[in-house]
Amino acid sequence: MFRLKVVLFLCILVTPGQLCHAQRYHLFSPEMKEEYPSVVYVFLERYLFELDSLQKRLVDTDPKLRDDKVVFLKGDVATTRLLTDSTTFFIRESDKGFYEVSWMDSLGNVFLNLAFPKQYELLLGMPKVEIEKQFAQALLTAPVYIPSNGVEEKELVLLEDGCFMTQPVSNYYVESLNTATYYKKEMDGNYTPVFDYSDKWHSAANLFLGCVDSVQNYTLYIEQNLYGFKKTSYTVPLSQWLGYCESMKLKAYFSVEEERTDGLKALLLVQSTDLGFNHMLSLIIPDNFVEKSNCIIKATLNAYIPTHNVKDLYQQYVEKPRKKI
């Protein structure tokens, strides 16, 4: 199945060679990028410019295309010189992990069509080792997250313990690693997020999935595993972690694994379907985190895990019994 996005913008005709910025083509107007946001715009402008530059220098582009798994289904590198930011453009997003893009002429005929994988190193134009190094700065410059904890009764289902859970719920490989948040019904009939010491498991899910008003008071101490068995550590407000996730359109899944003497051991996974990666945080949440919002939450981070590799990493969680919230 494909999700089809169609965009058509008319403006002054210019050839890509006549209008390039910072070693890339200008193929898409700012209005188009805003109305139909996608991670592929900058990639296409950079990548097609790079291919054309190589070909103009008489460098064979076939090895690069094979390595990057980029396929011209119709047209070739030379055809990209016909593109302008007024050309009718389509994006098709496959559930099999790739994008297909095409451009059409004024008669509606496709004259350029190519496919490429949802692979973050390709789309961002950097190797994993460089992307990882920039991650801390991306967190620290992210917008501050503002909780939106309003919920309607039709979005909730009553659990056996008297708590209400949001529905529908998505999970990631294991049932307990999911998107559920939890609410209680007040005397006035409104629903408020559970955040109470007597219900730490539900409270932790609400905190890390962004339902708690006091989220700005919490701090993450992150030890990040880097490429080549290296590590780096830093602190970041939880509100900026959540702000980063929101700005990147990441889907978050949370699970409490066990209750220990030093607090809750939990797992947080966030997924980018646009770029084909996941971040995974293994968390130690202090026992008194509800009452002490200025506590430090320790986290071990594995960033930019390719989506197709995640299943192997989760095999350990699938095989062992797990407690459910």
Summary of the structure (lengths in Angstrom):
residues: 325
radius of gyration: 23.1
end to end distance: 33.7
largest distance: 74.7
contacts: 929
relative contact order: 0.11
helix: 30%
strand: 32%
